[in-house]
Amino acid sequence: MAKADPQASAQYRRNPGGLRGRSPTEIERELDQKLVAEGGWSKLPTADGNGVRYFDGKGGSVLINKGYPDGLRGSDGDLLHRGPYVKIQPGGIRVPLAGNPVLG
């Protein structure tokens, strides 16, 4: 297996707004190509089964999450976590996707 390229996600860290409002399915297809096929990253379902996680094994990850109807516990039911979003690490960057209530 090819060694994972930690820079494969750099374009998303530099311009997370390019993901804003796009469909989770479209993003997943793109990340399958850019991160897994071209960047050598791994892809697994999230631990809670609510999405997928791409990771480079060196601390970099991109998570596509379906959201939680009541938001995250401990976050006062925040709107961002109530709908689909992407989380980019390092940095804890969160971007709302199509269907997220933050987008109106």
C-alpha positions in Angstrom: 0.0 0.0 0.0 1.2 3.5 -0.8 2.4 5.7 2.0 -0.2 8.3 3.0 0.5 11.9 1.9 -0.4 14.2 4.8 -0.6 17.1 2.4 -3.5 15.5 0.4 -6.0 17.4 2.5 -4.1 20.7 2.4 -6.5 22.3 -0.2 -9.4 21.6 2.2 -7.6 23.1 5.2 -6.7 26.2 3.1 -10.1 26.7 1.6 -12.7 24.9 3.7 -15.4 27.3 2.2 -15.1 25.4 -1.0 -17.0 22.5 0.7 -19.8 24.7 2.1 -23.2 23.8 0.9 -22.2 20.9 -1.2 -23.8 17.5 -0.9 -22.3 14.9 1.4 -22.4 12.3 -1.5 -20.5 14.7 -3.8 -17.9 15.4 -1.1 -17.5 11.7 -0.4 -16.9 10.9 -4.1 -14.3 13.7 -4.3 -12.5 12.6 -1.1 -12.5 8.9 -2.2 -10.5 10.1 -5.3 -8.3 12.9 -3.8 -7.5 11.4 -0.4 -7.8 7.6 -0.8 -6.9 6.9 -4.5 -4.4 9.8 -5.0 -3.3 10.5 -1.4 -3.0 6.9 0.0 -5.3 7.8 3.0 -7.6 5.2 4.7 -11.4 5.4 4.9 -13.6 3.9 7.6 -17.1 4.4 9.0 -17.1 6.7 12.0 -17.2 5.0 15.4 -20.9 6.0 15.9 -21.8 4.9 12.4 -23.0 8.4 11.5 -20.6 9.1 8.7 -17.2 8.3 7.3 -13.7 9.2 8.3 -10.6 9.6 6.1 -7.2 9.6 7.9 -3.5 9.7 7.1 -2.2 7.9 10.2 -0.3 11.0 11.2 -3.1 13.1 12.8 -4.7 14.4 9.7 -8.4 13.5 9.2 -11.5 14.6 7.3 -14.8 13.4 8.6 -18.2 13.6 6.8 -20.9 13.4 9.4 -24.7 13.2 8.8 -25.4 15.3 11.8 -27.4 14.8 15.0 -31.1 15.9 15.2 -30.6 17.5 18.7 -27.0 18.7 18.0 -24.1 17.4 20.1 -24.6 16.7 23.8 -22.8 19.4 25.7 -23.1 21.9 22.8 -26.6 23.2 23.7 -28.0 21.6 20.6 -26.0 23.8 18.3 -27.3 24.2 14.7 -24.1 23.2 12.9 -24.1 19.7 14.4 -27.8 19.2 13.6 -27.2 18.6 9.9 -24.5 17.3 7.6 -21.0 18.7 8.1 -17.4 18.1 7.4 -14.7 18.2 10.1 -11.1 18.8 9.1 -8.2 18.0 11.4 -5.8 19.3 12.5 -7.6 22.6 13.2 -11.1 21.4 14.2 -12.5 23.1 11.1 -16.2 22.4 10.6 -18.1 23.2 7.4 -21.9 22.9 6.9 -23.0 20.8 3.9 -26.3 20.8 1.9 -29.2 20.2 4.3 -27.5 21.7 7.3 -29.8 24.2 9.1 -26.9 26.7 9.4 -27.3 27.3 5.7 -30.9 28.4 6.1 
